[in-house]
Amino acid sequence: MKLLDSFVNYLGQPVEEEHGKEFAKALDIVGASEFPADLTLQKLFEELLSEKEAHRFSVKSGFFLSAFLRKTGKSDALEIPAGVTVHYLGAFLSGGELKVKGECGDYLGAFAEGGTILVEGTVKDYAGFSMKGGKIQVKGVVQNHAAMNMESGEIVIEKNCYDFCGNSMNGGKIEIRGNAGYSLGYRMKGGEIEVRDLAWDLIGEEMKGGKITVKGHIGKEFGLNMSGGEIFLNEANKDLPRSKTKGGTINFVSFKKS
């Protein structure tokens, strides 16, 4: 069966509750389909766009494209037109390089095990969800819950990241070269987050482990109910009111200008 026909059939199937099962289903369908060896991700996506009005397109197209990447094992590129949403792009990536131009939907690079995703544009929620390896680099803004449950790997955000970045992360590293929103490192257990500029209220809220560094201004109630880990803040903030903590350490240091 041709790849587009397979995708149409796949669209008609319900979405599995478990991400891994949905990806496995997409991978099986792509593996059983016929497509030319020189087919690119961009060309495939342009074919899939004929079904963009379908109810499950934003989710199913992302899993399908990710399965295609996993099946071919090649580095590739994709440009997403305005008004089109693709979730789960680069999910379960194991190697190679994916270059994306345009706005990415939710769960970019979720469960990635390796490889590199380079995005020229913005990314919505849950980027790097449960990421186990590899690297995500975004030249634009990343929205909420980036790196939630992250185990390993690296995320570099060249502009700002919204709220709950590093939510419940266990390992890996996040570098934010702009500002961070509320509840940075919420319930963080391990890993490292570094913010070059400012971060808003509730830095390290309920933090259990890991390391957070914020080099610029900070909001209120930093370290609220933290029980472990380390927070490093600019010494210019040392006279701000402190929150009630249960453990861990909050350090005020002088950072060299970068």
C-alpha positions as CSV (number, residue, x, y, z in Angstrom):
1,M,0.0,0.0,0.0
2,K,1.3,3.5,-0.8
3,L,2.3,5.7,2.1
4,L,-0.5,8.3,1.6
5,D,-3.1,5.5,1.5
6,S,-1.6,4.0,4.7
7,F,-1.8,7.4,6.4
8,V,-5.5,7.8,5.5
9,N,-6.2,4.4,7.1
10,Y,-4.1,5.4,10.1
11,L,-6.1,8.6,10.5
12,G,-9.3,6.6,10.9
13,Q,-7.9,4.7,13.9
14,P,-8.4,5.9,17.5
15,V,-5.4,7.4,19.2
16,E,-3.8,5.1,21.8
17,E,-3.7,6.4,25.3
18,E,0.0,5.4,25.7
19,H,2.4,7.4,23.5
20,G,4.6,4.4,23.0
21,K,1.8,2.2,21.6
22,E,0.7,5.0,19.2
23,F,4.2,5.4,17.9
24,A,4.7,1.6,17.5
25,K,1.4,1.5,15.5
26,A,2.6,4.3,13.2
27,L,6.0,2.6,12.8
28,D,4.4,-0.7,11.8
29,I,2.2,1.1,9.3
30,V,5.1,3.0,7.7
31,G,7.2,-0.2,7.7
32,A,4.6,-2.1,5.8
33,S,4.0,0.7,3.2
34,E,5.6,1.4,-0.2
35,F,7.6,4.5,-0.8
36,P,10.6,5.5,-3.0
37,A,14.0,5.5,-1.3
38,D,14.6,9.1,-2.2
39,L,11.3,10.3,-0.5
40,T,12.0,13.3,1.8
41,L,10.2,14.3,4.9
42,Q,9.1,17.5,3.3
43,K,7.7,15.7,0.3
44,L,5.8,13.2,2.5
45,F,4.4,16.1,4.6
46,E,3.1,17.9,1.5
47,E,1.3,14.7,0.5
48,L,-0.2,14.4,4.0
49,L,-1.5,17.9,4.0
50,S,-4.2,16.8,1.6
51,E,-5.8,15.4,4.8
52,K,-5.1,18.4,7.1
53,E,-8.8,18.9,7.8
54,A,-9.2,15.5,9.4
55,H,-10.1,15.4,13.1
56,R,-6.8,13.7,14.3
57,F,-4.4,15.2,11.7
58,S,-2.3,17.3,14.1
59,V,-1.5,14.3,16.3
60,K,-1.5,11.5,13.7
61,S,0.7,13.4,11.2
62,G,3.3,14.0,13.9
63,F,3.5,10.3,14.9
64,F,3.5,9.3,11.2
65,L,6.3,11.7,10.3
66,S,8.3,10.6,13.3
67,A,7.9,7.0,12.4
68,F,9.1,7.8,8.9
69,L,12.2,9.4,10.3
70,R,12.9,6.4,12.5
71,K,12.3,4.0,9.6
72,T,14.6,5.8,7.2
73,G,17.3,6.7,9.8
74,K,18.3,9.7,7.8
75,S,18.8,13.3,8.7
76,D,16.0,15.5,7.1
77,A,14.3,18.9,7.1
78,L,10.8,20.1,7.3
79,E,9.1,23.5,6.8
80,I,5.6,23.8,8.5
81,P,3.3,26.4,6.9
82,A,1.4,28.9,8.9
83,G,-1.9,27.7,10.2
84,V,-0.9,24.0,10.3
85,T,-0.3,22.3,13.7
86,V,1.8,19.1,14.1
87,H,2.2,17.6,17.5
88,Y,4.8,14.9,18.4
89,L,7.2,15.8,15.7
90,G,10.6,14.1,16.3
91,A,9.0,11.9,19.0
92,F,11.1,8.8,19.8
93,L,14.0,10.1,17.6
94,S,17.0,7.9,17.9
95,G,19.6,9.5,15.7
96,G,20.3,11.9,12.8
97,E,19.4,15.5,12.6
98,L,16.0,17.1,12.1
99,K,15.8,20.7,11.0
100,V,12.4,22.4,11.4
101,K,11.3,25.8,10.2
102,G,8.0,27.1,11.4
103,E,5.8,26.7,14.5
104,C,5.9,23.3,16.2
105,G,3.0,21.9,18.2
106,D,3.1,20.0,21.5
107,Y,5.5,17.2,22.5
108,L,8.3,18.1,20.1
109,G,11.0,15.5,20.6
110,A,9.1,13.6,23.3
111,F,10.8,10.4,24.3
112,A,13.8,11.1,22.1
113,E,16.7,8.7,22.7
114,G,19.3,10.5,20.5
115,G,19.8,12.7,17.5
116,T,19.4,16.4,17.2
117,I,16.3,18.6,16.5
118,L,17.0,22.2,15.4
119,V,14.0,24.5,15.3
120,E,13.8,27.9,13.6
121,G,10.5,29.1,15.1
122,T,8.4,28.7,18.2
123,V,7.5,25.5,20.0
124,K,4.3,24.9,22.0
125,D,3.9,22.8,25.2
126,Y,5.8,19.7,26.5
127,A,8.9,20.0,24.3
128,G,11.3,17.2,25.3
129,F,8.7,15.4,27.4
130,S,10.3,12.3,28.9
131,M,13.4,12.8,26.8
132,K,16.1,10.2,27.3
133,G,18.9,11.5,25.1
134,G,19.8,13.7,22.2
135,K,19.5,17.5,21.8
136,I,16.8,20.0,21.1
137,Q,17.8,23.5,20.1
138,V,15.1,26.2,19.5
139,K,15.9,29.6,18.1
140,G,12.5,31.0,19.2
141,V,10.2,30.8,22.2
142,V,9.2,27.5,23.9
143,Q,6.0,27.5,25.8
144,N,4.9,25.6,28.9
145,H,6.1,22.4,30.6
146,A,9.3,22.0,28.6
147,A,11.4,19.0,29.6
148,M,8.7,17.6,31.8
149,N,9.9,14.2,33.2
150,M,13.2,14.6,31.2
151,E,15.7,11.8,32.0
152,S,18.8,12.8,29.9
153,G,19.9,14.9,27.0
154,E,20.1,18.6,26.3
155,I,17.6,21.4,25.5
156,V,18.8,24.8,24.4
157,I,16.3,27.6,24.1
158,E,17.7,30.8,22.5
159,K,14.9,33.0,23.6
160,N,12.3,32.7,26.4
161,C,10.7,29.7,28.0
162,Y,7.2,30.0,29.6
163,D,5.9,28.4,32.8
164,F,6.9,25.1,34.5
165,C,10.1,24.5,32.6
166,G,11.8,21.4,34.0
167,N,8.6,20.2,35.7
168,S,9.5,16.9,37.4
169,M,12.7,16.5,35.4
170,N,15.1,13.8,36.6
171,G,18.2,14.5,34.6
172,G,19.7,16.2,31.6
173,K,20.4,19.9,31.0
174,I,18.3,22.9,30.0
175,E,19.9,26.2,28.9
176,I,17.6,29.2,28.5
177,R,19.4,32.1,26.9
178,G,16.5,34.5,27.6
179,N,13.9,34.6,30.4
180,A,12.0,31.8,32.2
181,G,8.4,32.0,33.4
182,Y,6.8,30.9,36.6
183,S,7.6,27.7,38.6
184,L,11.0,27.0,37.0
185,G,12.1,23.5,38.1
186,Y,8.8,22.6,39.7
187,R,9.2,19.3,41.6
188,M,12.5,18.8,39.9
189,K,14.4,15.7,41.1
190,G,17.7,15.9,39.1
191,G,19.5,17.5,36.2
192,E,20.4,21.1,35.6
193,I,18.7,24.3,34.5
194,E,20.5,27.5,33.7
195,V,18.8,30.8,32.8
196,R,20.9,33.6,31.4
197,D,18.5,36.4,32.2
198,L,15.5,36.6,34.6
199,A,13.0,34.0,36.0
200,W,9.6,34.8,37.5
201,D,8.0,33.7,40.7
202,L,8.3,30.3,42.4
203,I,11.8,29.2,41.2
204,G,12.4,25.7,42.5
205,E,8.9,25.2,43.9
206,E,8.8,21.8,45.7
207,M,12.2,21.0,44.2
208,K,13.7,17.7,45.4
209,G,17.1,17.6,43.6
210,G,19.2,18.9,40.8
211,K,20.6,22.4,40.2
212,I,19.0,25.6,39.1
213,T,21.0,28.7,38.1
214,V,19.4,32.1,37.4
215,K,21.8,34.9,36.5
216,G,19.4,37.8,36.3
217,H,16.5,39.1,38.3
218,I,14.1,36.8,40.1
219,G,10.4,36.9,41.2
220,K,8.9,36.1,44.5
221,E,8.7,33.0,46.7
222,F,11.9,31.3,45.3
223,G,12.5,27.8,46.8
224,L,9.0,27.5,48.2
225,N,8.7,24.1,49.9
226,M,11.9,22.8,48.3
227,S,13.4,19.8,50.1
228,G,16.6,19.1,48.1
229,G,18.8,20.3,45.3
230,E,20.7,23.6,44.8
231,I,19.6,27.0,43.6
232,F,22.2,29.6,42.5
233,L,20.9,33.2,42.2
234,N,22.5,36.5,41.5
235,E,23.8,38.2,44.6
236,A,21.9,41.3,43.7
237,N,18.8,39.4,44.9
238,K,20.1,38.4,48.3
239,D,18.0,40.9,50.3
240,L,14.7,39.7,48.8
241,P,12.3,37.9,51.2
242,R,12.9,34.2,51.4
243,S,10.3,31.4,51.2
244,K,9.9,28.6,53.6
245,T,12.0,25.6,52.6
246,K,12.3,22.1,53.9
247,G,15.8,21.4,52.7
248,G,18.3,22.0,49.9
249,T,20.4,25.1,49.5
250,I,20.0,28.5,48.1
251,N,23.2,30.3,47.2
252,F,23.8,34.0,46.1
253,V,26.8,34.4,43.9
254,S,28.4,36.9,41.6
255,F,28.2,35.9,37.9
256,K,30.7,37.0,35.3
257,K,29.1,38.9,32.4
258,S,28.9,36.7,29.3
